[in-house]
Amino acid sequence: MLAALLAGEGLKGIAELAAEEAGGPVAIVLPARGLAAASDGGVGLDELSARTAERLGGSGEPIRADVELELPVDAGEQRIGYALAFQPSGNGLGDLQVDREEVLRTAALAAVAEVAVADARDEVAADVRGTLLEELRSGRIEADEIARRAARLGCDLSRGGVALVADVRSARPRHAAVLITGEHSGAIAEPLLVAGSDSSAGETPTERVYAVLPASGGEDTAERATASARAIAGRLRAHGPAAFSSFCFDPAELGRAVAEAELMLDVIARDERLAEQLTDGVGNGVYRLLFRAMASDPDEVRRFYEDTVSALVAHDTQYRTDLLGTLESYLAHDCNMNATARAVFAHRHTVAHRLSRVRELTGLDPAVGEDRERLGLGIKAYRIVAPTLHK
């Protein structure tokens, strides 16, 4: 059995060797790891796995009537399954003088060793995935290396891809990574430790799940990859905020895409009301363009914010007014004074006074089309740069 293990024959090889020694079918079923193998194809592994899972869950019922002998398989202090021996098949020969319990015990030990080898192999693969994703987010990888190293992990970026980042708060991050790779073929996903949004405050590093979703073949590769990212982000949001980048046709742009997804996640985490708005605007929305600009040239976006609505933010903070909120509502209601007054629970004359203050503080008139566009864009820029502003 050790030879089968070293030869990479896995649980099935162990079960077949044990069956030869025991003189009858053997199965190794490890529901806690999602693994099962049998020496005989007629054993019915699906049913056997379900019944074994019930036994692990505390059921006192026999796993199956035709199981003659069962021995637990323990990994450390955790019981992960059972090694099972079935009734020997009648072949007209006398009973073999074999200690079947000892054979099964050896098979159980070999199964533990196989699980340990698989865990070590998975850990190495996770380290490789994590290293690539960490280098993407930190910009430490050469552009021509990205596609080559991703290909080694089964991620084909020749047609481009999308970056996704998520904070998973109600489940283990590893489970979220598995969900991503299960939902999107060829995806790379791994939890990474990252510093808090305000590292100067000495925040404890937290785990975020980072992923790269490659495009598949066909003419609508960008649309399909983006739709997949949107669906996965939607599922992950049940456990915490999640965000994804715009589509990158060139793998060399994925570092920028990761930064874009991080920025979007920071904004959503700070103001969850924007989550749906940002998702709906993906690909061609103004917010998406600003996120891409912020990832490429953050100083330019900050300068635009400073030149437009920063004075309103400062005034609201100092005097506890709501100039920015009133302006945003005014723009959202197509500059209708009465509708704005109802939305902000104020008299229309109060709204007019606030808009007058907006003109005084910004030098931009909400009643003028070009100024109105600059103010609207300035508000969106503020939503994006807000997590990076010092309070």
Buried (B, 14 or more C-beta within 10 A) or exposed (E): BEEBBEEEBBBBBBBBBBBEBBBBBBBBBBBBBEBBBBBBEEBBBEEBBEBBBBBBEEEEEEBBEEBBBBBEBEBEEEBBBBBBBBEBEEEEEEEEEEEBEEBBBBBBBBBBBBBEBBEEEEEEEBEBBBBBBBBBBEEEBEEEEBBEBBBEBEBBBEBBBBBBBBBBEEEEBBEBBEBBBEBBEBBBBBBBEBEEBEEEEEEEEBBBBBBBBBBBEEEEBBEBBBEBBBEBBEBBBEBBBBBBBBBBEBBBBBBBBBBBBBBBBBBBBEBEEBBEBBBEBBEEBEBBBBBBBBBEEBEEBBEBBBBBBBBBBEBBEEEEBBBBBBBBBBBBBEBBBEBBBBBBEBEBEEBBEBBEBBBEBBEBBBEEEEBBEBBBBBBBBBBBBBBBEEE
